[in-house]
Amino acid sequence: MVVSSLQAVVAPETATAAVPAARTVTILGSTGSVGCNTVELVAADPEKYQVEALVARKNVDLLARQAKELRAKAAVVADEAHYAALKDALSGTGIEVAAGAQAVVGAAARPADWVMAAIVGAAGMEPTLAAARRGATVAFANKEVLVCAGSLMMAEVKRHGATLLPVDSEHSAIFQVFDSERVEGVSRLILTASGGPFRNKTREDMARATVKEAVAHPTWDMGAKISVDSATMMNKGLEVIEAHHLFGMPEDKIDVLVHPQSVVHSLVEYVDGSVLAQLGTPDMRTPIAVALGWPHRIATPGDRLNLVTAGHLEFYAPDPGKFPALRLAREAMRAGGCAACVMNAANEMAVAAFLDGRIGFLDIERIVEHTMTTVPHSRLNSLDDVREVDTVARRVAAEAIQAR
């Protein structure tokens, strides 16, 4: 019998609750791709939402415009160097202004019913946990938190009665067709992947890839880091680990299929042979809306799927030799302990170095594998362990980057 974590993801007692007259909302990472789409949906129905706080890393101009448009109570910039600019931009509005890492955690701890956790990378861990620890409904767009500290995160969600709703299109798709009350009937999860911009390129082509080519995703409009992760297919490796924690499925029961059209967002196979899939146009506003309106459905402005014009839908297995990041992610899952945390830290460092022009595209996977084999495996018993391992892995990866 498969033991599911979904009871910690979705609290059964809240599944039939009515939507509040005005849901209070905090958006962590409001100026990123997911954040901007969330802001658009909230702004489209202002009577339904009250914005508690907006958080950005350093894009003060956009953050200030969002805060004014949504009449947020607070606006926080993570980079303290931008505090004065944000304060000036919001002078006279009555909106509270703060800056720094602790201020970001403080924003997550403010009393919002619903929190969008869309801060990219390991930096999103503490604010996401802060929201979960006060029992909020957390719309989860930061897969790295579960990759680095999945068992710890899920334990905190369950302990504090929080509700965790997946926002990644793949996990939202699974969430929508996963029978959480009869998980013994689920035999397999199938995550779909576009294959990224290099799915039809050779390794030689990839070795010469530019940043511009790597971030040019063929179907989704995403930020630079996640676009590079899609190009290496590390993004799909991270999603396999995320699905394991969210849905309680073992690694060998989570498959990946390349689906270039990005119409079928993921599938769930049942023991009777039935395969249920969620389909839609490749628009992040749809999975965001699923989480924002849950347990109800809300309208979105996106195009509707037309299967007649969609044409031929392709599916094929990913090439493990061409995209070794998938192998590395599965090795990290099987190793357990700190392995996935090490992998994630090294990947963040390597992707940043590639985006800065300091290493080549194929160096990303080499630096990740080197770091995974260099940093000793250890158990993760607390968030302090996670922070320590993350620091060590980043140091090892930085040395490898410097040596290139």
For each residue, the residues with C-beta under 8 A, 3 or more apart:
1: 183 184
2: 183 184 186 248 249 250 253
3: 183 248
4: 7 180 183 186 247 248 249
5: 8 9 154 245 246 247 248
6: 9 10 178 180 183 246 247 248
7: 4 10 11 12 158 180
8: 5 154 157 158 164
9: 5 6 157 163 164 165 166 175 180 246 247
10: 6 7 14 15 163 164 165 175 180
11: 7 14 15 161 162 163
12: 7 15
13: 17
14: 10 11 17 137 163 295
15: 10 11 12 295
16: 295
17: 13 14 295
18:
19: 23 48 293 295 296
20: 23 24 113
21: 48
22: 47 48 49 50
23: 19 20 48 49 50 113 114
24: 20 49 50 51 52 111 112 113 114
25: 42 49 50 51 52 112 113 114 115 116 292
26: 51 52 53 54 55 107 108 110 112 114 115 116 131
27: 30 35 38 39 42 51 53 54 55 115 116 118
28: 35 55 104 107 108 115 116 117 118 119 124 127 128 131
29: 32 34 35 55 56 57 116 117 118 119 120 124 141 142
30: 27 35 36 38 39 54 55 56 63 66 116 118
31: 35 36 56 57 59 62 63 66
32: 29 35 36 56 118 119 120 223
33: 36 37 221 222 223 226 284
34: 29 37 38 116 118 141 167 284 288
35: 27 28 29 30 31 32 38 39 56 116 118
36: 30 31 32 33 39 40 62
37: 33 34 40 41 284 285 288
38: 27 30 34 35 41 42 116 118 139 288 292
39: 27 30 35 36 42 43 54 66 69 70
40: 36 37 43 44 285 301
41: 37 38 44 45 285 288 289 292 298 300
42: 25 27 38 39 45 46 49 51 70 292
43: 39 40 46 69 70
44: 40 41 301
45: 41 42 48 49 298
46: 42 43 49 70
47: 22
48: 19 21 22 23 45
49: 22 23 24 25 42 45 46 70
50: 22 23 24 25
51: 24 25 26 27 42 54 67 70 71 72 73
52: 24 25 26 72 73 74 110 111 112
53: 26 27 72 73 74 75 76 107 108 110 112
54: 26 27 30 39 51 63 66 67 70 72 74 75 76
55: 26 27 28 29 30 75 76 77 78 104 107 108 119 127
56: 29 30 31 32 35 59 60 62 63 75 76 77 78
57: 29 31 77 78 79 119
58: 77 78 79 81 82
59: 31 56 62 63
60: 56 63 64 77 82 85 86 89
61: 64 65 89
62: 31 36 56 59 65 66
63: 30 31 54 56 59 60 66 67 75 77 86
64: 60 61 67 68 75 86 89 90
65: 61 62 68 69
66: 30 31 39 54 62 63 69 70 72 75
67: 51 54 63 64 70 71 72 75 90 93 95
68: 64 65 71 90 93 95
69: 39 43 65 66
70: 39 42 43 46 49 51 54 66 67
71: 51 67 68
72: 51 52 53 54 66 67 75 95
73: 51 52 53 95 96 110
74: 52 53 54 95 96 97 98 107 110
75: 53 54 55 56 63 64 66 67 72 86 90 95 96 97 98
76: 53 54 55 56 97 98 99 103 104 106 107
77: 55 56 57 58 60 63 80 82 83 86 98 99
78: 55 56 57 58 99 100 101 103 104 119 123
79: 57 58 82 99
80: 77 83 99 100
81: 58
82: 58 60 77 79 85 86 99
83: 77 80 86 87 97 98 99 100
84: 87 88
85: 60 82 88 89
86: 60 63 64 75 77 82 83 89 90 97 99
87: 83 84 90 91 97
88: 84 85 91
89: 60 61 64 85 86
90: 64 67 68 75 86 87 93 95 97
91: 87 88
92:
93: 67 68 90
94:
95: 67 68 72 73 74 75 90
96: 73 74 75
97: 74 75 76 83 86 87 90
98: 74 75 76 77 83 103 106 107
99: 76 77 78 79 80 82 83 86 103
100: 78 80 83 103 104
101: 78 104 105 123 126
102: 105 106
103: 76 78 98 99 100 106 107
104: 28 55 76 78 100 101 107 108 119 126 127
105: 101 102 108 109 126 127 130
106: 76 98 102 103 109 110 130
107: 26 28 53 55 74 76 98 103 104 110 127
108: 26 28 53 55 104 105 115 117 126 127 128 130 131
109: 105 106 130 131 133 134
110: 26 52 53 73 74 106 107
111: 24 52 134
112: 24 25 26 52 53 115 131 136
113: 20 23 24 25 136 137
114: 23 24 25 26 136 137 138 139 292
115: 25 26 27 28 108 112 131 136 137 138 139
116: 25 26 27 28 29 30 34 35 38 139 141 167 288 291 292
117: 28 29 108 124 127 128 131 138 139 140 141 142 145
118: 27 28 29 30 32 34 35 38 124 141 142 167
119: 28 29 32 55 57 78 104 123 124 127 128 142
120: 29 32 123 124 142 144 223 225 226
121: 124 142 144 225 344 348
122: 125 144 145 148 344 345 348 390
123: 78 101 119 120
124: 28 29 117 118 119 120 121 127 128 142 144 145
125: 122 128 129 142 144 145 148 149 383 386
126: 101 104 105 108 129 130 383
127: 28 55 104 105 107 108 117 119 124 130 131
128: 28 108 117 119 124 125 131 132 138 140 142 145 153
129: 125 126 132 133 145 153 156 383
130: 105 106 108 109 126 127 133 134
131: 26 28 108 109 112 115 117 127 128 134 136 138 162
132: 128 129 135 136 138 153 156 157 160 162 164
133: 109 129 130 156 160 162
134: 109 111 130 131 160 162
135: 132 160 161 162
136: 112 113 114 115 131 132 162 163
137: 14 113 114 115 162 163 165 294
138: 114 115 117 128 131 132 157 162 163 164 165
139: 38 114 115 116 117 165 167 288 291 292
140: 117 128 143 145 146 164 165 166 167 168 291
141: 29 34 116 117 118 167 168 288
142: 29 117 118 119 120 121 124 125 128 145
143: 140 146 147 168 238 239 241 242
144: 120 121 122 124 125 147 148 238 344 348
145: 117 122 124 125 128 129 140 142 148 149 153
146: 140 143 149 150 153 154 241 242 245 246
147: 143 144 150 238 241 242 340 341 343 344
148: 122 125 144 145 340 341 344 345 386 390
149: 125 145 146 152 153 341 380 383 386
150: 146 147 153 154 241 242 244 245 340
151: 154 155 245 380
152: 149 155 156 380 382 383 386
153: 128 129 132 145 146 149 150 156 157 245
154: 5 8 146 150 151 157 158 164 245
155: 151 152 158 159
156: 129 132 133 152 153 159 160 162
157: 8 9 132 138 153 154 160 162 163 164
158: 7 8 154 155 161
159: 155 156
160: 132 133 134 135 156 157
161: 11 135 158
162: 11 131 132 133 134 135 136 137 138 156 157
163: 9 10 11 14 136 137 138 157
164: 8 9 10 132 138 140 154 157 246
165: 9 10 137 138 139 140 172 175 290 291 294
166: 9 140 171 172 174 175 242 246 287 291
167: 34 116 118 139 140 141 171 172 287 288 291
168: 140 141 143 171 172 239 242 287
169: 172 173 265 266 282 284 286 287
170: 173 174 191 192 239 243 265 266
171: 166 167 168 174 175 239 242 243 246 266
172: 165 166 167 168 169 175 176 265 278 286 287 290 291
173: 169 170 176 177 264 265 266 267 277 278 287
174: 166 170 171 177 178 189 191 243 246 247 266 267 268 278
175: 9 10 165 166 171 172 178 246 290
176: 172 173 278 290
177: 173 174 267 268 276 277 278
178: 6 174 175 183 186 247 268
179: 182 183 185 186 268 270
180: 4 6 7 9 10 183
181:
182: 179 185 186
183: 1 2 3 4 6 178 179 180 186 248
184: 1 2 271
185: 179 182 270 271 272
186: 2 4 178 179 182 183 189 247 249 268 269 270 271
187: 253 269 270 271
188: 249 253 254 255 268 269
189: 174 186 243 247 249 253 254 255 266 267 268 269
190: 255 256 257 266 267 268 269 275
191: 170 174 236 239 240 243 254 255 256 257 266
192: 170 256 257 258 259 262 264 265 266 267 315
193: 196 230 233 235 236 256 257 258 259 318
194: 199 217 218 219 220 230 258 259 260 262 282
195: 198 199 200 218 233 258 259 260 318
196: 193 199 217 218 230 231 232 233
197: 201 213 214 216 217 218 230 231
198: 195 201 205 206 209 213 214 231
199: 194 195 196 218 258 260
200: 195
201: 197 198 205 206 209
202: 205 206
203: 206 207 322 362
204: 207 208
205: 198 201 202 208 209
206: 198 201 202 203 209 322 361 362
207: 203 204 360 361 362
208: 204 205
209: 198 201 205 206 213 214 231 360 361
210: 213 214
211: 214 215 224 354 355 357
212: 215 216
213: 197 198 209 210 216
214: 197 198 209 210 211 227 228 231 354 361
215: 211 212 224 227 228 231
216: 197 212 213 227
217: 194 196 197 220 221 222 227 230 231
218: 194 195 196 197 199 260
219: 194 260 261 262 282
220: 194 217 230 262 282 284
221: 33 217 284
222: 33 217 226 227 230 284
223: 32 33 120 226 227
224: 211 215 227 228 355
225: 120 121 228 229 348 351 352 355
226: 33 120 222 223 229 230 235
227: 214 215 216 217 222 223 224 230 231
228: 214 215 224 225 231 232 351 354 355 364
229: 225 226 232 233 234 235 238 347 351
230: 193 194 196 197 217 220 222 226 227 233 235 236
231: 196 197 198 209 214 215 217 227 228 361
232: 196 228 229 235 323 325 361 364 365
233: 193 195 196 229 230 236 237 318 323 325 326
234: 229 237 238 325 328 329 347 364 365 368
235: 193 226 229 230 232 238 239
236: 191 193 230 233 239 240 256 318 325 326 329
237: 233 234 240 241 325 326 328 329 330
238: 143 144 147 229 234 235 241 242 329 344
239: 143 168 170 171 191 235 236 242 243
240: 191 236 237 243 244 251 254 256 326 329 330 333
241: 143 146 147 150 237 238 244 245 329 332 333 340
242: 143 146 147 150 166 168 171 238 239 245 246
243: 170 171 174 189 191 239 240 246 247 249 254
244: 150 240 241 247 248 249 250 251 254 333
245: 5 146 150 151 153 154 241 242 248
246: 5 6 9 146 164 166 171 174 175 242 243
247: 4 5 6 9 174 178 186 189 243 244
248: 2 3 4 5 6 183 244 245
249: 2 4 186 188 189 243 244 253 254
250: 2 244 253 254
251: 240 244 254 330 333 334
252:
253: 2 187 188 189 249 250
254: 188 189 191 240 243 244 249 250 251
255: 188 189 190 191
256: 190 191 192 193 236 240 317 318 326
257: 190 191 192 193 315 316 317 318
258: 192 193 194 195 199 314 315 316 317 318
259: 192 193 194 195 262 263 264 313 314 315
260: 194 195 199 218 219 314
261: 219 264 310 311 312 313 314
262: 192 194 219 220 259 265 282
263: 259 279 280 281 282 305 310 313
264: 173 192 259 261 267 277 278 279 313 315
265: 169 170 172 173 192 262 277 278 279 280 287
266: 169 170 171 173 174 189 190 191 192 277 278
267: 173 174 177 189 190 192 264 275 276 277 278
268: 174 177 178 179 186 188 189 190 275 276 277
269: 186 187 188 189 190 273 274 275
270: 179 185 186 187 273 274 275 276
271: 184 185 186 187
272: 185
273: 269 270
274: 269 270
275: 190 267 268 269 270
276: 177 267 268 270
277: 173 177 264 265 266 267 268
278: 172 173 174 176 177 264 265 266 267
279: 263 264 265 305 307
280: 263 265 283 286 305
281: 263 286 302 303 304 305
282: 169 194 219 220 262 263
283: 280 286 300 302 303
284: 33 34 37 169 220 221 222 287 288
285: 37 40 41 288 289 300 301 302
286: 169 172 280 281 283 289 290 300 302
287: 166 167 168 169 172 173 265 284 290 291
288: 34 37 38 41 116 139 141 167 284 285 291 292
289: 41 285 286 292 293 297 298 299 300
290: 165 172 175 176 286 287 293 294 297
291: 116 139 140 165 166 167 172 287 288 294
292: 25 38 41 42 114 116 139 288 289 298
293: 19 289 290 296 297 298
294: 137 165 290 291
295: 14 15 16 17 19
296: 19 293
297: 289 290 293
298: 41 45 289 292 293
299: 289
300: 41 283 285 286 289
301: 40 44 285
302: 281 283 285 286
303: 281 283
304: 281
305: 263 279 280 281 310
306: 309 310
307: 279 310
308:
309: 306
310: 261 263 305 306 307 313
311: 261
312: 261
313: 259 261 263 264 310
314: 258 259 260 261
315: 192 257 258 259 264
316: 257 258
317: 256 257 258
318: 193 195 233 236 256 257 258 322 323 326
319: 322 323
320: 323 324 326 327
321: 324
322: 203 206 318 319
323: 232 233 318 319 320 326
324: 320 321 327 328 365 369
325: 232 233 234 236 237 328 329 347 365 368
326: 233 236 237 240 256 318 320 323 329 330
327: 320 324 330 331
328: 234 237 324 325 331 332 343 365 368 369 372
329: 234 236 237 238 240 241 325 326 332 333 340 343
330: 237 240 251 326 327 333 334
331: 327 328 334 335 339 372
332: 241 328 329 335 339 340 342 343 372
333: 240 241 244 251 329 330 336 339 340
334: 251 330 331
335: 331 332 339 377
336: 333 339 377
337: 377 378 379 380
338: 341 342 375 377 378 379 380 385 386 389
339: 331 332 333 335 336 342 343 372 377
340: 147 148 150 241 329 332 333 343 344
341: 147 148 149 338 344 345 380 386 389 390 393
342: 332 338 339 345 346 371 372 375 389 392 393
343: 147 328 329 332 339 340 346 347 368 371 372
344: 121 122 144 147 148 238 340 341 347 348 390
345: 122 148 341 342 348 349 371 389 390 393 394 397
346: 342 343 349 350 367 368 370 371 372 393 394 396 397
347: 229 234 325 343 344 350 351 364 368
348: 121 122 144 225 344 345 351 352 394
349: 345 346 352 353 367 394 397 398 401
350: 346 347 353 354 359 363 364 367 368 397 401
351: 225 228 229 347 348 354 355 364
352: 225 348 349 355 356
353: 349 350 356 358 359 363 367 401
354: 211 214 228 350 351 357 358 359 360 361 363 364
355: 211 224 225 228 351 352
356: 352 353
357: 211 354
358: 353 354 401 404
359: 350 353 354 363 364 367 401 404
360: 207 209 354 363 404
361: 206 207 209 214 231 232 354 364
362: 203 206 207 365 366
363: 350 353 354 359 360 366 367 401 404
364: 228 232 234 347 350 351 354 359 361 367 368
365: 232 234 324 325 328 362 368 369
366: 362 363 369 370 400
367: 346 349 350 353 359 363 364 370 371 397 400 401 404
368: 234 325 328 343 346 347 350 364 365 371 372 397
369: 324 328 365 366 372 373
370: 346 366 367 373 374 396 397 400
371: 342 343 345 346 367 368 374 375 393 396 397 400
372: 328 331 332 339 342 343 346 368 369 375
373: 369 370
374: 370 371 396
375: 338 342 371 372 389 392 393 396
376:
377: 335 336 337 338 339
378: 337 338 385 389
379: 337 338 385
380: 149 151 152 337 338 341 385 386 389
381: 385
382: 152 385 386
383: 125 126 129 149 152 386 387
384: 387 388
385: 338 378 379 380 381 382 388 389
386: 125 148 149 152 338 341 380 382 383 389 390
387: 383 384 390 391
388: 384 385 391 392
389: 338 341 342 345 375 378 380 385 386 392 393
390: 122 148 341 344 345 386 387 393 394
391: 387 388 394 395
392: 342 375 388 389 395 396
393: 341 342 345 346 371 375 389 390 396 397
394: 345 346 348 349 390 391 397 398
395: 391 392 398 399
396: 346 370 371 374 375 392 393 399 400
397: 345 346 349 350 367 368 370 371 393 394 400 401
398: 349 394 395 401 402
399: 395 396 402 403
400: 366 367 370 371 396 397 403 404
401: 349 350 353 358 359 363 367 397 398 404
402: 398 399
403: 399 400
404: 358 359 360 363 367 400 401
